[in-house]
Amino acid sequence: MTLTSFRLPIAWLTVAAVMFAPAIKPMDMSPVIAFGLFIWLLGVIFWAAFGVVHEAEELAEALGEPLGTLVLTLSIVIIEVALISAVMLSAKDVPTLGRDTMYAVLMIVLNGVVGLGLLVGGLRHGQQSFNLQGASAYLALTIPLAMIALVLPNFTTSTGAGTLSPVQSALFSILTITLYGLFLWLQTGRHKSFFMAAGAANDTPGATPLPHANPNSAPVSRHVILLLANILPIVILSKSLAKLLDAGIGQLGAPTALSGIIIAMIVFTPEGISALRAVAANELTRAINLCLGAATSTLGLTVPAVLLIGLLTDQPVVLGLSAANMVLLAITLVLNTLTFSGTRTTTLEGAVHLTLFAVFLILVFSP
């Protein structure tokens, strides 16, 4: 038996222990016990997240592109929404958590993972090609959603700086979901060729046939069940982890943005590794689908979820970024537009993206 065969039993045993044990109260625990429990829950959730990625990749092989990558991206974003929801519902004073997590995801994915991928891919393969139409479609959606969600609230006058009124929250959520739904419909329908490797679309004369389902792969239903079996422990354990995380950040006096960064790293590290594997295999289009798809899905699903929780629980939700972070977000979006404006990438773009990621980390601890 391999180590991965113990993943689900350990995850579900941990779930059972948390559900039947006394309620977790970090303030009543010694720092050593609280830290040990946090590390255990973090490790189990992280391990289960890798299980989600594995099953989603199996589904990708069975379903073909772009459905396979879409399943992986949506699975990861569902975990993100679950973690944010758990923290917001367990701790009533986290108005900036949704903003910090979404911003951290954008910085980690669009600068960290993209930068490292382009740097490694460039060193290994030289110039790498990708499907320009797919990257352009992602950015065409990501840019307005990012600006509406993370910048515009600083300039509205109905409420305080960085927040939205209930009417604005409801209408912006509807518009976001509608736009994202339209994007998914086009991605899986008439424009699915945009998200496949260049030259692999059926509508291109003389092109290579599209990658369809692998007849030798395991039944799709089996992978769907295993995917859900890996997601559920993360969702259930996230509330307990949120209590420990919130208490730990408070005790250490760490920056509040660190909570969002930790959630983003928990959620997107496995997907980031999957993207880097694709780059190493010279499958840049798949890597771009994972990275830009993660950014798009995060904004398309997290913004409505955070605003809905705020409306239902009467919690203030601060979305507007600080002035420095707005500048860094704008530079990131412009840089990604320039990076993916052609059909080939080099190590130079990767180095620039990594530089912006380093600036992001510096600003977290030294605003």
Secondary structure, DSSP 8 states (H G I E B T S, - for coil): --GGGGHHHHHHHHHHHHHHS----GGGS-HHHHHHHHHHHHHHHHHHHHHHHHHHHHHHHHH-TTHHHHHHHHHHHHHHHHHHHHHHHH-S--TTHHHHHHHHHHHIIIIIIHHHHHHHHHHHHSSEE--HHHHHHHHHHHHHHHHHHHTGGGT-SSSSTT---HHHHHHHHHHHHHHHHHHHHHHHTTTGGGGS-TT--TTSTT--------TTS--HHHHHHHHHHHHHHHHHHHHHHHHHHHHHHHHHT--THHHHHHHHHHHHHHHHHHHHHHHHTT-HHHHHHHHHHHHHHIIIIIHHHHHHHHHHHT--------HHHHHHHHHHHHHHHHHTSSSEE-HHHHHHHHHHHHHHHHHHH--
